[in-house]
Amino acid sequence: MFKHLLRGSLFILLFTLSLNVFGQETPDSNLIQFSGMVLDGSDENLYPIPYTNILVKDKARGTYTDLKGFFTIVVEKGDEIVFSTVGYRTVNIIIPDSLTDSRYSLVQLMSQDTINLPETVVFPWPSRDHFKLEFLAMDVSEQMQERATENLAQDVLDRGFSLVSVDANESADFYMRRQAASNYYVGQTPPMNIFNPLAWKKFFDAWKRGDYKNKDKKKK
């Protein structure tokens, strides 16, 4: 009697362990590796749209396309995917429930959605005719010409450019480009500039201009 109970308990234990192992090794059949490209379909010249937002609706998950318009993300069957980017119409698609494979590929075309505002010209005068009269009657002295020349000097423009901070769009674009460039060479060795003909051309151009000689003179 005791032996039968022991055998039954061992059988139940082994059966339970086998179910757990099987459940761990078997992937979730509801998960889908969703990959594809986002292209501009406004005309016959299809080109990629980088940094397109790809959001899984109501799940706070998403990704974005790289510089070549490619993306990949893990989703579930029946998920609603939202494609959006500035200047294009938002597109919504649904991952089919009838997929039998764990991968799903898509080439999503997006159409431009631009609004052309009418041109607005602001004048400090009541009309164009008044502006023409004042402009023709304006007396530009030599002092004003010298001041304009000084303001347009290259060193003044460079100094003003260095003092102007970038806005949010420029900062985000710079960050996204750096991140996309770093992700591009993940798992492989980045190229060396010693084999880059453009880098060699810049070196020879700098050598001909005497940039390296000027640096030596400055140090002395």
Secondary structure, DSSP 8 states (H G I E B T S, - for coil): -HHHHHHHHHHHHHHHHHHHHHHHHS--TTEEEEEEEEEE-SSS---B-TT-EEEETTTTEEEE--TTSEEEEEEETT-EEEEE-TTB--EEEE--TT--SSEEEEEEEE-B-----------SSSSHHHHHHHHHH----HHHHHHHHHHT-HHHHHHHHHHS---HHHHHHHHHHHHHHHHHTTTS----GGG-HHHHHHHHHHHHHTHHHHHHHHH-
